[in-house]
């Protein structure tokens, strides 16, 4: 027994407006990436970062978590 064709023909699962929105969002993120990366870390953390050499994964995870929790810009973003 033949099944009826899917609605929409051969267009697939993703509609064209959804793909265009995705592309627009990705381009916006790339355009704003340098602005988002432009804020600094605390003075004590800055000295630590400048003095270490090599790969230090856990200290950078700690510094990133500390920055996210104590950074006023991140707290304002979460409260909005």
C-alpha beads as a LAMMPS data file, in Angstrom:
LAMMPS data file: protein, C-alpha beads

80 atoms
79 bonds

1 atom types
1 bond types

-500.0 500.0 xlo xhi
-500.0 500.0 ylo yhi
-500.0 500.0 zlo zhi

Masses

1 110.0

Atoms # bond

1 1 1 0.000 0.000 0.000
2 1 1 1.433 3.388 -0.986
3 1 1 1.586 6.112 1.602
4 1 1 0.496 9.652 0.702
5 1 1 3.342 12.150 0.145
6 1 1 4.489 14.224 3.091
7 1 1 3.057 17.678 3.438
8 1 1 5.316 20.289 1.896
9 1 1 6.851 18.096 -0.761
10 1 1 10.646 17.758 -0.813
11 1 1 11.445 20.700 1.446
12 1 1 12.595 18.542 4.356
13 1 1 12.092 19.129 8.055
14 1 1 13.446 22.673 8.394
15 1 1 11.584 25.578 6.880
16 1 1 13.423 28.318 5.037
17 1 1 12.482 31.148 7.502
18 1 1 13.868 29.068 10.374
19 1 1 17.168 28.568 8.545
20 1 1 17.392 32.295 7.787
21 1 1 16.736 33.141 11.439
22 1 1 19.448 30.728 12.518
23 1 1 21.947 32.264 10.088
24 1 1 21.055 35.771 11.294
25 1 1 21.551 34.776 14.936
26 1 1 24.908 33.150 14.192
27 1 1 26.154 36.173 12.251
28 1 1 25.063 38.451 15.096
29 1 1 26.935 36.320 17.618
30 1 1 30.103 36.427 15.532
31 1 1 29.784 40.194 15.085
32 1 1 29.368 40.777 18.831
33 1 1 31.956 38.252 20.014
34 1 1 34.743 40.804 20.378
35 1 1 32.473 43.087 22.403
36 1 1 31.527 40.261 24.758
37 1 1 35.173 39.258 25.276
38 1 1 36.283 42.802 26.042
39 1 1 35.687 42.912 29.780
40 1 1 38.535 42.344 32.208
41 1 1 39.178 40.067 35.161
42 1 1 39.943 41.089 38.759
43 1 1 43.400 42.502 39.483
44 1 1 44.521 39.552 41.631
45 1 1 43.372 37.086 39.002
46 1 1 45.106 39.097 36.288
47 1 1 48.458 38.748 38.051
48 1 1 47.962 35.001 38.428
49 1 1 47.060 34.593 34.754
50 1 1 50.094 36.561 33.609
51 1 1 52.546 34.541 35.727
52 1 1 51.510 30.965 34.939
53 1 1 52.750 28.998 31.947
54 1 1 51.521 25.779 30.386
55 1 1 48.124 24.149 30.561
56 1 1 46.219 24.724 33.808
57 1 1 42.665 23.556 33.198
58 1 1 41.245 23.455 36.739
59 1 1 42.493 26.893 37.814
60 1 1 40.953 28.453 34.690
61 1 1 37.660 26.643 35.292
62 1 1 37.688 28.065 38.836
63 1 1 38.512 31.572 37.587
64 1 1 35.752 31.372 34.961
65 1 1 33.165 30.222 37.504
66 1 1 34.253 32.929 39.947
67 1 1 33.990 35.556 37.203
68 1 1 30.505 34.392 36.193
69 1 1 29.191 34.419 39.778
70 1 1 30.816 37.640 40.983
71 1 1 30.849 39.699 37.772
72 1 1 28.332 42.534 37.975
73 1 1 27.673 42.372 34.239
74 1 1 26.707 38.714 34.461
75 1 1 24.525 39.299 37.513
76 1 1 22.717 42.154 35.753
77 1 1 22.169 39.949 32.714
78 1 1 20.661 37.184 34.855
79 1 1 18.402 39.620 36.717
80 1 1 16.994 41.134 33.520

Bonds

1 1 1 2
2 1 2 3
3 1 3 4
4 1 4 5
5 1 5 6
6 1 6 7
7 1 7 8
8 1 8 9
9 1 9 10
10 1 10 11
11 1 11 12
12 1 12 13
13 1 13 14
14 1 14 15
15 1 15 16
16 1 16 17
17 1 17 18
18 1 18 19
19 1 19 20
20 1 20 21
21 1 21 22
22 1 22 23
23 1 23 24
24 1 24 25
25 1 25 26
26 1 26 27
27 1 27 28
28 1 28 29
29 1 29 30
30 1 30 31
31 1 31 32
32 1 32 33
33 1 33 34
34 1 34 35
35 1 35 36
36 1 36 37
37 1 37 38
38 1 38 39
39 1 39 40
40 1 40 41
41 1 41 42
42 1 42 43
43 1 43 44
44 1 44 45
45 1 45 46
46 1 46 47
47 1 47 48
48 1 48 49
49 1 49 50
50 1 50 51
51 1 51 52
52 1 52 53
53 1 53 54
54 1 54 55
55 1 55 56
56 1 56 57
57 1 57 58
58 1 58 59
59 1 59 60
60 1 60 61
61 1 61 62
62 1 62 63
63 1 63 64
64 1 64 65
65 1 65 66
66 1 66 67
67 1 67 68
68 1 68 69
69 1 69 70
70 1 70 71
71 1 71 72
72 1 72 73
73 1 73 74
74 1 74 75
75 1 75 76
76 1 76 77
77 1 77 78
78 1 78 79
79 1 79 80
